[in-house]
Amino acid sequence: CSRIMHYHSMGAWSVLMNITQHPSSDYIKQETIKRLIVLHYTGGLYPGYESTLAIRDYVNVHYSIRRTGEIIQYFPEKYFAYHTGTTLQDAMDSIGIECEADGQLTRNKNQLLTWYKKVVPWKEVVKCNLFRGFQYWHCLTPAQYEALDFLIPDIRSRNPINEICTHAQKKATKLDFPPDFPGLDKYLLKVS
């Protein structure tokens, strides 16, 4: 997978990471041990994706990471919500992280469009190997990678995480993220 625009590494964290609380009641208040982190993308931008997460259906994630790198927590890690689309056990055992991004893009002549027909500038696009019918994806920002660098070890310091995967790795009908999406491989973990 190649980046259409190359971002330079920021090295050490440029700002102290803070986690903003946006309390939600859309989760199941049953304490469970977390062994899995699932990475998602929002498929839309803020504030629209938050209104989707706010629908009272017990489909939610613990965290989202905005394009600015802001980390938002919706409910405590010890509880769970449905976000994997697989088994109840996967939902109970996992922490979901949504990265704010439009996801898969469709090429129309020299433009790339989101599923809701918004044009995404080429500088915000990554090109990957063909994956489930798509080749172009809305990139994550350097600030989002920086936030993941902070958040994943932070979560792992409190939970016995033995697997970190993308939503597409967990469920074959999902698109978030393709296997060669740049920069995510360093976060993925599978311990037998």
C-alpha positions as CSV (number, residue, x, y, z in Angstrom):
1,C,0.0,0.0,0.0
2,S,1.4,3.4,-0.9
3,R,0.7,6.8,0.6
4,I,-0.4,9.3,-2.1
5,M,0.9,12.1,0.2
6,H,3.8,11.2,2.5
7,Y,3.7,12.5,6.0
8,H,6.9,13.0,8.0
9,S,7.1,11.1,11.3
10,M,6.5,13.4,14.3
11,G,8.8,11.3,16.5
12,A,7.9,11.9,20.2
13,W,4.4,13.0,21.1
14,S,4.1,16.6,20.3
15,V,1.3,17.2,22.9
16,L,0.3,15.6,26.1
17,M,-2.5,13.2,25.3
18,N,-5.8,13.9,27.0
19,I,-8.9,11.7,26.8
20,T,-12.1,13.7,26.5
21,Q,-15.2,12.1,28.1
22,H,-18.4,12.1,26.1
23,P,-20.5,10.0,28.4
24,S,-22.9,7.6,26.6
25,S,-25.5,5.3,28.0
26,D,-25.5,3.1,24.9
27,Y,-23.6,0.1,26.3
28,I,-24.3,-2.9,28.5
29,K,-23.4,-2.3,32.2
30,Q,-21.9,-5.8,32.7
31,E,-18.2,-6.0,33.7
32,T,-16.1,-8.2,31.5
33,I,-12.4,-8.9,31.0
34,K,-11.0,-7.4,27.9
35,R,-8.6,-9.5,25.7
36,L,-9.2,-7.9,22.3
37,I,-8.9,-4.4,20.7
38,V,-10.8,-3.9,17.4
39,L,-9.8,-1.0,15.2
40,H,-12.6,0.6,13.1
41,Y,-13.0,3.7,11.0
42,T,-16.1,5.9,11.4
43,G,-17.2,6.0,7.7
44,G,-18.0,9.7,8.1
45,L,-16.7,12.8,9.8
46,Y,-17.3,14.5,13.2
47,P,-19.9,15.4,14.4
48,G,-22.0,13.1,12.1
49,Y,-20.4,9.9,13.3
50,E,-21.2,10.7,16.9
51,S,-24.9,10.9,16.1
52,T,-24.7,7.4,14.6
53,L,-23.0,6.2,17.8
54,A,-25.7,7.8,19.9
55,I,-28.5,5.7,18.4
56,R,-29.9,3.6,21.3
57,D,-29.0,0.2,19.9
58,Y,-26.1,-1.0,22.1
59,V,-23.8,-0.6,19.1
60,N,-21.0,1.6,20.3
61,V,-17.2,1.8,20.9
62,H,-15.2,2.7,23.9
63,Y,-13.1,5.3,22.1
64,S,-12.9,7.4,19.0
65,I,-9.9,9.3,17.6
66,R,-10.7,12.5,15.7
67,R,-8.6,13.6,12.8
68,T,-7.0,16.2,15.1
69,G,-5.8,13.3,17.4
70,E,-8.3,14.1,20.1
71,I,-9.3,10.9,21.9
72,I,-12.9,10.6,23.0
73,Q,-14.1,8.0,25.5
74,Y,-17.8,7.1,25.5
75,F,-18.0,4.6,28.4
76,P,-15.8,2.7,30.8
77,E,-13.6,-0.1,29.5
78,K,-15.0,-2.6,32.0
79,Y,-18.4,-2.5,30.2
80,F,-19.2,-3.6,26.7
81,A,-21.2,-2.7,23.6
82,Y,-21.8,-4.5,20.3
83,H,-19.2,-3.3,17.7
84,T,-17.7,-6.4,16.2
85,G,-20.7,-7.7,14.4
86,T,-19.6,-11.2,15.3
87,T,-20.3,-13.1,18.5
88,L,-21.5,-11.9,21.9
89,Q,-18.3,-13.2,23.3
90,D,-16.2,-11.0,21.0
91,A,-18.3,-8.0,22.0
92,M,-17.9,-8.8,25.7
93,D,-14.1,-9.4,25.4
94,S,-13.2,-6.4,23.3
95,I,-12.5,-2.7,23.3
96,G,-13.5,-0.8,20.2
97,I,-11.6,2.2,18.8
98,E,-13.1,4.2,15.9
99,C,-10.7,6.3,13.9
100,E,-12.4,9.3,12.2
101,A,-12.1,8.7,8.5
102,D,-14.4,8.3,5.5
103,G,-13.2,4.8,4.8
104,Q,-13.4,3.3,1.3
105,L,-13.5,5.7,-1.7
106,T,-14.9,5.3,-5.2
107,R,-13.1,6.8,-8.1
108,N,-15.1,8.9,-10.6
109,K,-12.8,10.1,-13.3
110,N,-10.1,12.1,-11.4
111,Q,-12.1,12.4,-8.2
112,L,-12.4,10.2,-5.2
113,L,-15.8,10.1,-3.5
114,T,-17.1,8.9,-0.2
115,W,-20.1,6.6,0.1
116,Y,-22.1,9.8,0.7
117,K,-20.6,11.5,-2.5
118,K,-18.2,14.0,-0.8
119,V,-15.0,14.6,-2.8
120,V,-11.9,13.7,-0.8
121,P,-8.7,15.6,-1.7
122,W,-6.0,13.3,-3.2
123,K,-3.6,14.5,-0.4
124,E,-5.9,12.7,2.1
125,V,-5.9,9.4,0.2
126,V,-4.0,6.1,0.4
127,K,-4.0,3.6,-2.4
128,C,-3.9,-0.1,-1.3
129,N,-4.1,-3.4,-3.1
130,L,-7.7,-4.2,-4.2
131,F,-9.7,-5.1,-1.1
132,R,-13.3,-6.2,-1.3
133,G,-13.8,-4.1,-4.4
134,F,-12.0,-1.0,-3.3
135,Q,-8.5,0.4,-3.8
136,Y,-8.6,3.9,-2.4
137,W,-9.1,4.9,1.2
138,H,-9.3,8.0,3.3
139,C,-6.0,8.2,5.2
140,L,-5.5,8.5,8.9
141,T,-3.7,11.7,10.0
142,P,-0.3,11.8,11.7
143,A,-2.2,13.0,14.8
144,Q,-4.3,9.9,14.8
145,Y,-1.3,7.6,14.6
146,E,0.2,9.6,17.5
147,A,-3.0,9.1,19.5
148,L,-3.0,5.3,18.7
149,D,0.7,5.2,19.9
150,F,-0.6,6.6,23.2
151,L,-4.0,4.9,23.6
152,I,-3.1,1.3,22.7
153,P,-0.3,0.9,25.3
154,D,-2.5,2.8,27.8
155,I,-5.4,0.3,27.3
156,R,-3.0,-2.6,27.5
157,S,-1.6,-1.4,30.8
158,R,-5.0,-2.1,32.4
159,N,-6.2,-5.1,30.4
160,P,-4.8,-8.5,29.5
161,I,-5.0,-7.8,25.7
162,N,-3.8,-10.7,23.6
163,E,-5.2,-9.7,20.2
164,I,-5.4,-6.4,18.3
165,C,-7.1,-6.6,14.9
166,T,-9.0,-4.5,12.4
167,H,-12.8,-4.9,12.0
168,A,-12.2,-6.4,8.5
169,Q,-10.0,-9.1,10.1
170,K,-12.7,-10.0,12.6
171,K,-15.7,-10.0,10.1
172,A,-15.4,-10.8,6.4
173,T,-18.1,-8.4,5.3
174,K,-16.5,-5.3,6.9
175,L,-14.2,-2.9,5.1
176,D,-12.3,-1.3,8.0
177,F,-9.3,-1.6,7.2
178,P,-7.6,-3.3,4.3
179,P,-4.7,-5.6,5.2
180,D,-2.1,-3.2,3.7
181,F,-3.4,0.0,5.1
182,P,-0.3,2.0,5.9
183,G,0.9,2.3,9.4
184,L,-1.6,-0.1,11.1
185,D,0.5,-3.3,11.0
186,K,2.6,-2.0,14.0
187,Y,-0.5,-2.1,16.2
188,L,-1.8,-5.5,15.2
189,L,-1.2,-8.4,17.6
190,K,-2.2,-12.0,17.7
191,V,-0.9,-14.2,20.6
192,S,-1.9,-17.8,20.6
